[in-house]
Amino acid sequence: MRSMFATGGSLLIGALLLTGCQSPGTGNEASEAEFQAMLKSSFREEGIAGLDRLQQTPEQAACSSRTPPDPTLHAELEAQALATVKPPSDGQYLGDWREGEKLAQNGRGMTWSDKSTATSANGASCYNCHQIGPGEISFGSIGPSLYHYGKLRGVSDPKDPAAAPIVQYTWAKLYNAWAYNACSNMPRFGHKNLLDEGQLKNVMALLLDPQSPVNAK
């Protein structure tokens, strides 16, 4: 079974659903202090998972409030996320699609039972939410199918300047998914240091390399 990343945002979902189900005006709403106390009492530090994961950044707090961000704030969150995206240090966006497939299949990383917080210990868990390569029959459907991702977007040569907008968009989406969809449940691989630059390049190759089974068949 593929595991999910235990990030600060995902740890909060259950508690937020509980408080979100209470009707306003009933007198049952917990105060912020009571809520924080309840939250902290529900988790414990174990292995590499510490209580620091319960600390939300301002953007996480905005996305997990009872009221979704309004259009103006939503746009601001996306702009802030896009500003965090760092292009590859050597200007090369694609690595080895074979290594990218291994990462896509690997759901390990960032859980209490993992031994290391190093990015090298993490997978990308792509199949947990997406269809990707044609050889895998077990995949999630939370996210859209990525089969023929590059082909459907007209990328026959990722190095062609004409392909640059799609290549750069894909990199930004992997680096910080909120750049194009604020409050997305997709892991923000680069921004949260879940994958390093080389790993991101390998996932990019899986999606965009014409020789990858994603695009070749």
N, C-alpha and C positions, 0 to 999 in steps of 0.2 A: 504494500500500500504506500502510495506517495504521501509524504507529510507536507503540511503547510508551514510557511514561515511564521514563527511566533513573534511577530513585531508588536510594538506598543499598540498600534491601532487595532490589530486583530484580537489582542487579549481583552480589549474593552467591549467587544461586541455583545457578549452575553449580558454583562452588567448593564450596558446601555439599553438593551432591549427590555430588560426588566423594568428599569425606571421609565422608559419611553412608553410602556403600556399603561401607565397610570394616567387617569384622566385629570386634566387641570381643574382646579377648583374643588377637588374632593377632600383636600386636607391630607392626602396620602403622599404628596410629593416630598422626597427627602431634600433637606437642605444640602448645599454644596459640601459643607463640612461632613455631614452624615454620609453623603454619597462617597466621598473620598475615604472615609473610615471603613465603610463597607467594602469598597474596592480593595483596599490594602489588606483587609482581613481575609479576603477570598483567595489570595495568592501568596506563595512563599518563594524565597530564593532557592534555586536548586541548580547545580551544575553551572552552565554558562548563562542561565536565564536569571537575571536579577530584577529586583523591584524597580529599578530605574526604567524598565520597559513600561511602567504604568504612567510615567510622566509624559504628558502630551505636549507637543509643540503647538503654537498658536493655530497653525493651519489644520492640525489634526483635531483640535478642539472645535474649530469652525465646522469641520466636516462630520463630526459626531454629535453635534448639538441636536436638539429635538426639532429645530427648524432648519431645513437645508439652506446653504448659502444662497443669497439672492443673486441675480444675474451679474450685478456689479462686482460683488465679492468673489463670485465664481471666476470671473474674468481676471480679477486681481491675483487669485491663487494660481491660475494657469500661467500668468505672466511671471510671477515669482518663481514658479517651478522651472519654466523655460530658461530663466536666467541662471539657474544652477547647473545647467547641462554643460559639460566639458567635452569638447571634441577629442578624438584620439590624439595623443601627444605627437605621433609621427605622421598624422594625416591619413593613415590607412585604416579604413573602416571594417574590412573583412579579414577574418582569420581562416580557420580550418572548419569546414562544415561537419566533418566527422566528429571533431571534439564538441562542436555545437550540439550534435545529436545526443552525445553522452550527457551533456549538461541538461538538455531538455528532458531526458529520461530520469535524471537524478533529482529526487525530491528531498534530499537531506539538507540540513543546515539550520543553525540558529535555534535549535530546540534544546531543552534542558539536558537531554541525553547525549548531545554532541560534545566532543572533547575540545573543540577549538572554535574560536570566533574568526579565524582566518578565512578569507574569501576562497582559498583553495579547498576548504572543507565543504563548500556549499555547491549545491546544484541549482538549476534554474527552475525546475519543476514545471516546465512549460506545458507538458501534456496533462497536467492536473486541471487545466482550464481550457486548453485548445486542442483541436485536431491540427497536426502538423505534417509529419511524413506519412506516406501511404502504407508503410509497413506496420504501423502501430494501430491495433484495433481497439485499444483501451485508452480513452482520452475523455477529458471533461468537456462540458459544453457551456461553462459559465462565460467564457470569452468566445469570440468568433473563430471560425476555422481559418487557419493560416496556411492551409495547403494551396500550393501554387501562388504563394504570397508575392514573390518577385515577378513571376510570369504574368499574373493578372494586372500588375502595375506597370507592365511594359519594360521591365528591367532585364535586358538581354546581356548587357555588359555593365556591371556596377561601377566600372572606372570611367565610363562615358560621362562627360559633363551633363548630358541630358538626364542622366539617372540621379544626379546629385540631390535634387529635392526629396526624392523618395528615400535615398540612402540616409540623408541627414535627418529626415523625419523619423525613420525607423530607429536610428541611433538615439535620438532624443526620447522616443517612446520607451525604449528599453532603459535608458539612463534614469529618467524621471517621468513616469507615466502621467503624472499630474500636469505636465506641460501641455497636454492636449485633452485631458479629461480630469479636471480637478475632482478630488475625492474618490478616484478610481481605486478599486481593490487590487489592481495589479501591483506586484512588488516594484518598488522604485530601486532597481538593482544598483545603479551607479550612485545615486544620491545617498542611499542608505548603506553603501559599501557592502552590498551583498555579493556582488561579482566585481572582479577587477577588470581593467581595460582589456586584457587578453581574453578573458572569458566572454566579455561582451562582444568582442570581435568574432569569436567563434559562433555565438548565437546569431550574430548578424549574417555570417556566411551561410548558416543553415537556412535562413529565411531568403537570402538574396542571391547566393551563388547559383548560376545556371546549372552547375554540375551537381548541386545538392538534390537528393530525391524529392525535396519539396517542389522543385521547379523542373526537374529533368524528365518526369514521367507524365 
